[in-house]
């Protein structure tokens, strides 16, 4: 059980680092709640890299339902 807690803590810390690096790459200096362009593309990219919807939501500071919808919509567009 302790190993699971350690892994979850490491995962949370890595999500924070990824989010900060992503904001730096996007030159996003605002940390408030604002709508960002390209969130769907970022969510789809992170999904293709194997991240869970929950992790993507934390990294992009978006609700899990929104991330799921963005990724699903992108997958539907590619099929159709």
N, C-alpha and C positions, 0 to 999 in steps of 0.2 A: 504494500500500500504506500509506503514511503517513496518508493521509486516512481510510482505514478504521480504523486504530488510534486516531486522534483521535476519530472518531465513536463508537467503542466505549467509549472513556474517558468521553466526554460522556454517553453513555447510562447508564453505571454511576453516574456522579455524580447524574444526574437521578433515577435509581431510588432512590438514598439519600435525596434531598430529598423525593421523593414519599412514601416510607415514613415519614420523620420527620413530615411534615405529616399523613399519615393517622393516625398514632399520636396526634398532638396533637388532631386532630378527634375521635378516639374516646376521648380522655382516658385513653390507655393509657400508664402510666408504667413498666410492666414491660417490660424488653427481653430477658428470659429466654425460654427455650423453654416456652411454655404454649399450650394450646389456646384459641383465641379464638372467641367466638360471632360469627356473621355472616361468617365467612371466605368461605363459598360465595357469599354475596351480593356481597361485595367483589370476589371473583375474577370473577364473572359481569359485574359492572359494568365492571371494567377490561378484560375481554375485548371487551365491546361498544364500548369506546372505541378498540379497535384494537391494544392491547398484546399482545405475544407471551406464550405460556405461561411462557417463561423469565423475562421481565421481571416478570410477575405474581408468579412464585414468589419472586423476589428481594425485591420490594416487600412481600409478605405474609410473608416468611420461612418459606415452606413448600416442600416438595419439588415439583418440576415434575409428577410423576405425580399428586400429590394435587390440584394446581390443575387439571390436565387432567380428572381425574375429576369434580371439583366443577362445572366449567363444562359438561362433557358431560352430567352428570346434570341440571343445570338446563335445558339445551336439550331433553333428552328429556321432562322434565315439561311444558314448554310445548307440545310437539308432541302429547303424549298427553292 
